Amino acid sequence: MEIKQLTQVPIIPVLRKIPYEKSDYIINALLEGGIRSIEITMDTERAADIINATRTKYSSDISIGAGTVLTVEKAKKAIAAGAEFIVAPNFDEAVAKYAQEQKIFFVPGVFTPSEMVSAIQAGAEMVKLFPASVLGPQFIKDVKGPLSHIPVMCTGGIDLSTVKSYLEAGTDAVGAGSSLVKKKFIEENDWVGLQSETKEWVQSVPV
């Protein structure tokens, strides 16, 4: 997988603990709203089944990734299910090594410039600044000065009112969890509402 698949529409919904029986409705609404990459966390019940079903149905439309990949075992399950990229909230050298061996796009979690550099040196193609809201857009702008060669995904605490500021500061992609995939949409089966919310996020991307 190439990095442009994550950055062409730089909003990446993070689907955590969604009901399996509603997963296709959720993903279809996100796709209709303009999303082109989705992350399904491995702590979700039947995560591998959701990844596999989504890859089978939407492989030509969406890049499918696995999130919260904390161990090599989780990475194996995610890749076997069809994940095209794997994401973690932390940087684990064993997972990084396995991802390299499998030639899978890996986005580990980091928090400092030193961790950013270490992750890239270990083979990561992009780093995930998490939790991004603690750092803020100014940190992104500052760190992108000397480390402009490192692609950055920001995740954690970003909502519709702040996403544009992160992208304008130099963020290459934004991971959006419950601030985009709101609980009420899922509970009320409001797929039109989710699609509308998704369009707003996509339209917030600076041209």
C-alpha positions as CSV (number, residue, x, y, z in Angstrom):
1,M,0.0,0.0,0.0
2,E,1.2,3.5,-0.8
3,I,0.9,6.5,1.6
4,K,-1.2,8.4,-0.9
5,Q,-4.1,6.0,-0.2
6,L,-4.3,7.4,3.3
7,T,-3.7,11.0,2.4
8,Q,-5.8,11.5,-0.7
9,V,-8.8,11.9,1.7
10,P,-6.9,12.5,4.9
11,I,-9.8,11.7,7.3
12,I,-9.6,8.1,8.6
13,P,-12.5,7.0,10.7
14,V,-11.4,4.8,13.7
15,L,-14.1,2.2,14.3
16,R,-13.8,0.9,17.9
17,K,-16.1,-1.8,19.4
18,I,-18.8,-1.3,16.8
19,P,-21.5,-4.1,16.5
20,Y,-20.6,-6.6,13.9
21,E,-24.2,-6.7,12.6
22,K,-24.1,-2.9,11.9
23,S,-20.6,-2.7,10.6
24,D,-21.5,-2.8,6.9
25,Y,-24.1,0.0,7.3
26,I,-21.5,2.1,9.1
27,I,-18.8,1.6,6.5
28,N,-21.2,2.1,3.6
29,A,-22.3,5.5,5.1
30,L,-18.7,6.5,5.6
31,L,-17.9,5.6,2.0
32,E,-20.9,7.5,0.7
33,G,-19.7,10.4,2.7
34,G,-16.4,10.5,0.9
35,I,-14.1,8.4,3.1
36,R,-11.4,6.3,1.4
37,S,-9.6,4.8,4.4
38,I,-10.9,3.1,7.5
39,E,-9.3,1.7,10.6
40,I,-11.0,-1.1,12.6
41,T,-9.5,-1.6,16.0
42,M,-8.5,-5.1,17.0
43,D,-10.2,-4.8,20.4
44,T,-13.5,-4.8,18.5
45,E,-15.5,-8.0,18.8
46,R,-15.1,-9.9,15.5
47,A,-12.7,-7.3,14.3
48,A,-11.0,-9.9,11.9
49,D,-14.4,-10.7,10.4
50,I,-15.3,-7.1,9.9
51,I,-11.9,-6.5,8.2
52,N,-12.3,-9.5,6.0
53,A,-15.9,-8.7,5.0
54,T,-15.0,-5.1,4.3
55,R,-12.0,-6.0,2.2
56,T,-14.0,-8.5,0.2
57,K,-16.9,-6.0,-0.5
58,Y,-15.1,-2.7,-0.7
59,S,-11.5,-3.5,-1.7
60,S,-11.6,-1.3,-4.8
61,D,-13.1,1.7,-2.9
62,I,-11.5,1.8,0.6
63,S,-8.2,1.0,2.2
64,I,-8.8,-1.2,5.2
65,G,-6.6,-1.0,8.2
66,A,-6.4,-2.5,11.7
67,G,-5.9,-0.4,14.8
68,T,-4.8,-1.0,18.4
69,V,-2.3,-3.6,17.1
70,L,-0.3,-3.9,20.3
71,T,1.4,-7.3,19.7
72,V,2.8,-9.4,16.9
73,E,-0.1,-11.8,17.5
74,K,-2.6,-9.1,16.8
75,A,-0.7,-8.0,13.7
76,K,-0.8,-11.6,12.4
77,K,-4.5,-11.8,12.9
78,A,-5.1,-8.4,11.2
79,I,-2.9,-9.2,8.2
80,A,-4.5,-12.7,7.8
81,A,-7.9,-11.0,7.8
82,G,-6.9,-8.7,5.0
83,A,-5.7,-5.5,6.7
84,E,-3.7,-3.3,4.3
85,F,-2.2,-1.2,7.0
86,I,-1.8,-1.6,10.8
87,V,-1.9,1.2,13.4
88,A,-0.9,1.2,17.1
89,P,-1.1,3.7,19.9
90,N,2.5,2.8,20.8
91,F,5.8,1.9,19.2
92,D,6.8,-1.7,19.6
93,E,10.0,-2.9,18.0
94,A,8.7,-6.5,17.6
95,V,5.6,-5.3,15.8
96,A,7.6,-3.0,13.6
97,K,10.0,-5.8,12.6
98,Y,7.1,-8.1,11.8
99,A,5.4,-5.5,9.7
100,Q,8.6,-5.0,7.7
101,E,8.9,-8.7,7.2
102,Q,5.3,-8.9,5.9
103,K,5.7,-5.7,3.9
104,I,2.7,-4.2,5.6
105,F,2.2,-0.5,6.0
106,F,2.8,0.3,9.7
107,V,1.8,3.4,11.6
108,P,3.0,3.3,15.3
109,G,2.1,5.7,18.0
110,V,4.6,8.3,19.1
111,F,4.7,11.4,21.2
112,T,8.1,13.1,20.8
113,P,10.4,14.0,18.0
114,S,12.9,11.3,19.1
115,E,10.2,8.7,19.0
116,M,9.2,9.9,15.6
117,V,12.7,9.4,14.2
118,S,13.1,6.0,16.0
119,A,9.9,4.7,14.5
120,I,10.8,5.7,10.9
121,Q,14.3,4.2,11.4
122,A,12.6,1.0,12.4
123,G,10.7,0.8,9.2
124,A,7.4,2.7,9.9
125,E,6.1,4.6,6.8
126,M,4.1,7.0,8.9
127,V,3.8,7.9,12.6
128,K,0.7,8.4,14.7
129,L,0.9,11.3,17.2
130,F,-1.3,10.2,20.0
131,P,-3.1,11.7,21.9
132,A,-2.9,14.6,19.4
133,S,-5.1,17.0,21.4
134,V,-2.5,17.1,24.2
135,L,0.1,18.3,21.7
136,G,-2.1,20.6,19.6
137,P,-1.7,22.0,16.0
138,Q,1.2,24.2,17.0
139,F,3.3,21.2,18.0
140,I,2.6,19.7,14.5
141,K,3.7,22.9,12.8
142,D,6.9,23.2,14.9
143,V,7.9,19.5,14.6
144,K,7.3,19.5,10.9
145,G,10.0,22.1,10.5
146,P,13.0,19.8,11.1
147,L,11.1,16.6,10.5
148,S,9.1,17.5,7.4
149,H,10.1,14.2,5.8
150,I,8.1,12.2,8.3
151,P,4.4,11.6,7.4
152,V,2.2,12.2,10.4
153,M,-1.3,11.0,11.4
154,C,-2.9,12.8,14.3
155,T,-5.4,10.9,16.4
156,G,-7.1,11.5,19.8
157,G,-9.4,14.4,20.8
158,I,-9.8,15.9,17.3
159,D,-13.3,17.0,16.3
160,L,-15.0,18.8,13.4
161,S,-14.1,22.2,14.9
162,T,-10.4,21.5,15.1
163,V,-9.6,19.1,12.3
164,K,-8.9,21.8,9.7
165,S,-6.3,23.5,12.0
166,Y,-4.4,20.2,12.3
167,L,-4.4,19.7,8.6
168,E,-3.3,23.3,7.9
169,A,-0.5,22.8,10.5
170,G,1.0,20.0,8.4
171,T,-0.8,16.8,9.5
172,D,-0.9,14.3,6.7
173,A,-3.9,12.4,8.0
174,V,-6.3,12.6,10.9
175,G,-7.8,9.6,12.8
176,A,-11.3,10.3,13.9
177,G,-13.1,8.1,16.4
178,S,-16.4,8.8,18.3
179,S,-16.2,12.5,17.3
180,L,-17.1,11.4,13.8
181,V,-18.7,7.9,14.2
182,K,-21.0,9.1,16.9
183,K,-22.7,6.6,19.2
184,K,-26.1,8.1,18.6
185,F,-25.8,7.3,14.8
186,I,-25.2,3.7,15.6
187,E,-27.8,3.3,18.3
188,E,-30.5,5.0,16.2
189,N,-29.4,3.3,12.9
190,D,-29.1,6.8,11.5
191,W,-26.9,6.1,8.5
192,V,-28.1,9.2,6.7
193,G,-26.9,11.3,9.7
194,L,-23.5,9.5,9.7
195,Q,-23.1,10.1,6.0
196,S,-24.0,13.8,6.4
197,E,-21.5,14.1,9.3
198,T,-18.8,12.4,7.2
199,K,-19.3,14.8,4.3
200,E,-18.8,17.8,6.7
201,W,-15.5,16.3,7.9
202,V,-14.4,15.6,4.3
203,Q,-15.4,19.2,3.2
204,S,-13.2,20.6,6.1
205,V,-10.1,19.4,4.4
206,P,-8.1,22.4,3.1
207,V,-7.9,22.6,-0.7
